[in-house]
Each structure stands twice: as structure tokens, then as C-alpha cells.
Amino acid sequence: MDGCVSLLAHGKPVSRNSRGLRPERRAGWAFTLVELLVVIAIIGVLIALLLPAVQAAREAARRMACTNNMKQLVLACHSFHDKGGYLPAYNYQKEFWNPTRDGIESDRRAVGWLAVILPYIEQSAAYDIAISEYQNPAWHDVAPWTTLISTFLCPSDPNTLTTPANLRKPTSYHGCTGDINSNLWQLTGTPLRAEVRDVRGIFQRGDCFSIGFGNINDGTSNTIMVSEMGIAQHGGQTHNIREGVGINVGFAHSGPKACWDIRGPGGTHTADILPDPNDQSNPWRGTGKRWGSALSNQAYFQTTLPPNGPSCSWDRWFQDHEQALLTPNSYHQGGVNGAMADGGVRFIPETIDYGEMRYYTGQTALGMLDTAYFYTGPSTFGVWGALGTRDGGETQSLP
């Protein structure tokens, strides 16, 4: 065999040369270990460089979708106004509540502003069900309140899809009541109008005020109508500022700074939260859980504390549930989106001027019926407060 010996290995012939060795083969090209490690390191660096850019691009797309949703909601309010001559109310919506038929304390007084604009965002079927379901107000787990409506949700919020299918569905978008926090549910007193003061924003109590564009004397481009708040995760309130309301905060007599001072590290607050995280019946469990509701933490905000600041209640339950400071917040970096009454959507930085963070001149205590609590003229809360008032006489606008 030309100097080679044929041997058997496992029953098969194996060729060897005269020295008893296998013939040499030409080795194929391959990475060395060092080269392989270098390539892996380069790929890792490229991923590290590209990932933030990809995430930023995705967030930009989500923020644009959020902006478009808010614009649709304001334009829906315009269409609503075109039909009736007035804007949606805070509560006591004329379309849902009738004082003769329902009575002053009917559950149907608790339908919020998003419910009445359903026909103008291609949700006429949901609106028809809401109107016809007389015995099912906005906090019952029945249709249409259990319908998930994408126009009500900001894609940047990670909690938009956490609610189980059979429960009421959330909203990211809240309406501005002004720069005053007030009890817009108070039922006692004579006459009724004497105890329900104008809280200076667009959304007012429906049985006492009828606000139209003609009442926005500060200009529709200078008056905020809609902003956003984080949705509380299902299953329990946390200390995350974006999800909940700190309770038992004594701002009633010491001013908004008491609420501001509950800020903790990493976007948290240090105030009390509801002790039972599984109590789904308690509406103060979190924010934005019910798009159909007129409870303030579910659908409204004030321009008192700056964006991404905390929200507070000075008690813990229904008897004082409207005595709260509710602050827009978002998962967008550095601020929140705000839709003006003319339909323009602006990004409002959390560094916006918010004034002196005190109560109004001459005010010494909160007092739901205390006339010292209500005031006229320019807002005490700087540019931010001025954006929330419709007739404060301010010339403030966003830069």
C-alpha cells in the first residue's frame, strides 16, 4: 500500500503511513478563542449602544400615540359642545342624570366626562348601553364600564392591560377642574348653589354650572383641558407616585406643601396607603381604575402641585373623598402631556413654574363651605396654576 499499513479499527480499515501515523490533513480556517471573545465583545458594545436608541424610538412612538389620543378626546369635547352648547361636566351629566327622575343622590350622578363623549370617538354602542342601563352606574362591573377602550389608554403606562376582563376598565386621561381642590359632591346646605363654588377650571359640577367655550376667557390655547395620570396596578395600591393617592395627609390646614413633602426616593411617596390592598371596592385604592366614574381620583386633576408630583387625600374614605390634591403624572421622561382647550397638545415639563405652593390670600383653613377658600383673579400657583384656570385673567402660556 505504498508504504502504508492497513489496520482495522472497530472493524473498519484505517490507513497509516510507514511510521504508523495517520496522513496529515490541511486544517480548515477557524476563530481562535481570543478572536471569538473579541467579536463577542464588539457585538455586546453595539447592542449596548443601540438598545437605548431603540427604546427611545419606541417611547417616542408611544408618546405620539398618547398625544394623538388626547387630541381626539378634546376634539370629541368640541363635537359634544357643538351639539349641546356646553362642555362635559365634572359630574351630574345632563345626559345621564335627571333630578326629577333620579333624585339628588342617584348613583347616576357619578358618571364622568369620558362617558358622554363616547359617541364622538366611535363608541356609540357603548354609549347606548350606558344610557339604557339605568340601574348600573359607573362603578358596577357590567357593560359598558368593563369595556377596554384604547383611546382612553396611554401606551407608555405599563398598567393599562392589568385589569381582569370582568372588572371596570381604566383610563390614563383626566380632566382639569382648575387650581382649587373642592368637594364637588357635597349634597347638604341651602341653597345648593351656595355651597358649590366655582373651582375655576373647565370641568365643573353639572347641576350648578354649564361651561362652554364662551366661558374660557383666558383663551382656549392657554387653558389646559386634559392631562394624564398613571393607572394603579391591579391587586393593591403601592407607594408609587404614579399609581396612588397618599391618605391622611394634613394639607387641609397647612397648604399644598404638606402634600409636596410626602415625596420619597425613586418616584415614591411616604404617606399612608389603604391598609387592605385587596379591597377592590374602595375607590381610593388607586388612580384611573374606572373610565366611567366621576370620582376625582378616577377622572380629574388640579394644577396645584407640578407634574409628576404626589397626590394626596386628607382623609381615607368617602366622607372626604373629594378633598384631595390630584396631580398629573406620566411614564414620559421629565413631564406630562397636556391638551389645551383648542385641541393643541403640549409637553409640560415638571420644572414648570408652580408659584408659592401656599393657599390663597386670606385663607387660613380648607373648609368645604368656607368662602375664604375660593378666590378670583390670577392663580397663586404660577404658570402651572394659570393654565388650569379658564377665567383668571392671566396672560401666562407655555414657552
N, C-alpha and C positions, 0 to 999 in steps of 0.2 A: 504493500500500500504506500509505496514511495516514502519509506522511512517512517511511516505511521503505523501504530498498532491499534487494531480494532478491539475494543473491550466491550463487555456488556455491563450496563448499569440499569438495574430494575428491568432486565430483560430486553433492553434496547441497546444497539451498538453506539459506542462513543468513540470518536476519533481522537487520537493523541499523536503527537509527533514523536520523533525518536528520543526525545528527552522525557517523554512521559507527561507532557503538558498539553493543555488544550491550545489549539491555534489562537493567535491573538486576533481580536476584533477591533475595528475602529470605533471608538466611543462616540455616541451622539452628543450634540451640544446641549448643555443644561445650565440652570442657575446654580451658582454657588450659594451657600447658606447666607453669606454676607450680602450678596446681591439681592436675594429674596427678601431679606429683612429691610434693605434699603427701599425696595419697591413698595413693601407693605407700609413703611413709614411715610413715604410720599403720598400714597393713597389716603392714609389717615389724615395727613395735613390738609389735603384737598377737600376731604369730607368736612373737616373742622371749619375750613374757610367757607365752604358752600352752604353748609346747613343753616347758619344764621340768616344768610341771604334768602334761602328757600322759605324759612319760617317767616321772615319779614314779608316776603311776597305773599304768602298765604294769609297773614294777618291783614295786609293791605287789602286783599280781596274780600276778607270777612268784614273789615271796617267799611268798605264801599257798599257791601250788601246791607250792612246795618244802616248806613246813611240813606240808601235808597228806600228802606222800609220806613224810616222816619219821615221822609219826604212824602211817601204815599199816605201816611196817616194824617199829616197836616192837610194835604190836598183833599183827603176824604172829609176832613172837617170843613173845608171850603165848600165842598159839594153839599154837605149837610146844611151849612149856612145858606146856601143858595136856595134850598128848598123851603126852609122854615124861617129864615131871617134872624136866626140866633145860633150860637155855637153850643156844642155839647156841654152839659153841666157837670159839676162835681158828683152830685147825687140827685135824687128826686127828678130823674129824667122824665120829661113830659110824655115821651113815647111809652114809658113803662108804668108810670105811677100816676094814679088819679086820686086826689084827696077824698072825693065822694065815694068812689068805688072801693078804694083800698084802705083808707084810713091813714092817719098821720104816721103810725108806727108799722105800716105794712112792710114786709120783707122786700117788696119790690122797689122800695125807695133806695135800696142798696145796690142797684145796677149802675155800673160805672160808664165812663165816656167811651170806652172801646166798643161796648155793646151797640151803641146807637149808630156807629159808623160802619157796621158790618156790611150793609148793602152797597157801600161805596168802595169796598175793597174786594168785591166779587165773592161775598159771603152772605148772599141774600137768603139762602136756605137755612143757615144757622140763625140768622135774624128772625126769620119766620117762626122757627121753633121756639126761640127765646120769648117772643111776643105771645105765642099761644100757650106756653107752659106757665099758666098763671100761678100754680101752686109751687113752682120750683124756682126760687130766687137764685141769685148768682153764687151762693155758697153751697149749693147742693151738687152732689156728684151725679148729675144727669146731663144729657144733651140739652143745649149745645155747649155747656160750660166745660164738658170733658173733651171738646174738640180741640185738637192741636192746630193752631193757625200760624203758619210760618211767617207771615207778615208781622206778627207780634213778637218775634224772637230775633235776638242779635246773635249771629253765628259765632261771635267771639266768646260768648258765655258758655262755659263747659257744662252748665247745669240745665240747659234748655230741654234736654231729652231724658231727664232722670225721673220724671213723674210717671208712675204706673198708668196703664191705659185707662183704668176705670175711675181715675180721680180728675178733679178740675185741673185745667192746664194753665201754664204760666204766661207771663208777659215780661219782656225786657223794658217796655216803654211806658213812661209815666208822664202825666200832665202837670203843668205848673199851676199851683194855686196862688203864688205870689211870694212875698217876703215875710209873711206873718204865719205862724202856726196857730191854728184856732180850731175849736170844736165845732165842726160843721154838721154835727149830728144832734146837737142839743135840742131837746124837744119841749122843755118846760119854759115858762115865762109868758108874760102878757105885755104887749103883743109879741108874737113870734119874731117878727122882723127886728124888734128892738134888741134881741139877743144875738142875732146873726149878723155880724159886722162884715163889711167888705174886706176880704183878705188880699185885695189889690192885684191878683193875677187873673188869668183868663178863665180858669175853671172855678166856678162859684156854685153855691147851693141853688139847685134848680127851682125850688118853690119860692125863693126870695129874690133871685136875680135872673135877669135874662141878658146875657152878654153877647154882643155882636161885634163885628169889625168896627162899627162906628164908635164903640166904646174904647178902642185901643188908641188912645190919643198920643201915646209916646211913639207911635209908628209901628207897623207890623214887622218891619225889618229890625227893630230894636227891642222887640218883646219876645221872649222865649215861650214857646208853647209846649214842646215835648223834649224830654231828655231820657236818659236810660239809667236803670239800676240793675245790679246783679240779682239773679234769681237764686233763692235759697235752695240748697240741695235737699232732695227728698230724704226723710229719715231722721232729721234732727238739726236744730239750729247750732251753729258754731260761733266762734268769736271773730270770724272773718268779716271785716267791714263791708265787703261786697255782698254779703248774704243775709245779714240780720240787723236787728234793732237792739241796742243796749237798753235794758229796762232799769227802772228805779234810779234814773239819773236826775239829779236835782236842778235841772236848768230852769224850772218854773220860776224860781225866785232869784237865781244868781246869774241868769242870762245864758246865751248860747255857748259861751266859753266853757261852761261845765260839761257840755256835750263834746266840745272840741278836745277837752283834756282827757277823754277816755281812750284816745289813740294809744295803741301799743306797738310793739315791733312787728315788722313784716306784714303790714296791712291788716293787723288785728285790732280789736278793742278790748278794754279791760273791765267793762261793765258787766252786770249780771245778764244772764240769758235765762229763758224759760227753763225751769228745773226738769221738766219731763220732755225729752226730745222726741218721744213717740206720740205726743199729744197732737195729732193731726188736726183736731177740731179747733185748736187755738190759733187765730189768725196772726198773732204776734210771733208765731214760730219763725217767720222769716219774711222776706220781701218778694213781691212779684209772683206769688204762687197761684193767683186767680185772676185771669184776664177780665172776667166779667164783673168783678167786685168793685165797689166804690169805697172800701176801706182804704184809708190813706196810704198805708204801707204796701198795699197791693197795686196802687194805680197812680199815686201823686207824689209830688216833691215840692220843696220850697227853695228859694235862692237865698239861703241864710248862711249856712256853712259852705265852704268852697268845694268844688268837685273832688270826688274820691275821699271826702271826709266821712266821719261816722254819722250814723242816725241814732236817735235816742227817743225813748219814751220815759215820761217822768213817773209812770206807774207801770202796772204789768197786765192790765186786763181791760174789759170793755168800758168800765165806768169812766176811764180817762183815755180811751184808746186813740182819741183824736188829738190829744195833747202831745204831739210828737214833733221832733225836728227830723225831717227826712231829706237826705242829701243825695243828689245824683252820683253814681259811681259806675265804673265800667272795667272791662278787662283790656281796654286800649291803653297803651303806654302814655302816661302823662296828662290824661284828662278825659273828657267825655264829649260825645256828640250832642249838639243841641239844635233842635229845629225851631226856627223862628216862625212867627205867625204868617209870614208871607210865603212860607214853603222853603226858604233857604236853610240849608243845614251847615252849621259851622262847628269846628272843633274848639272846645272851650278848655283851655289849659287849667290845671289845678292850681297854678300860680296866679290866677286872675285876682284882681283887687276885690277883697270882700269886706272892706270897711273896718269898723272898730270892734266888731263882734260883741256888741252890747245891745241891750234893749233900747227902746225908743225914748226920746227926750220926755222926761216927766214920768216914765213908767217905773214903778217900784216892785211890782209883782205881776205874775201872769194873769190870773183871774179871767175865767172864760167870759164873764159878762162885764168885765171891767173896761170902761171906756178909755182908760189911760193906756190900755194895751193896743188900741187901734189908733192909727195916725194917718195923716195925709202928707203929700209933698215928697221930695226926693228920698230914696231909700237910705237907711242907715248903713246898709251892707255893701257900699261901694258899687263898682261896676256890675258885679255879680247880682247884687240885690236890685239894681236898676233894670237889669234885663228881665227880672221876674215881674216887674210892675207894668201895668198897661196904661196907667194914668198918673204917674208920679211926677211928671213934669221934668224928667231927666233928659239930658242930651247924650247920655252915655251910650256907647256902642262898642262892639268888639273891634280891635285894630285890624 
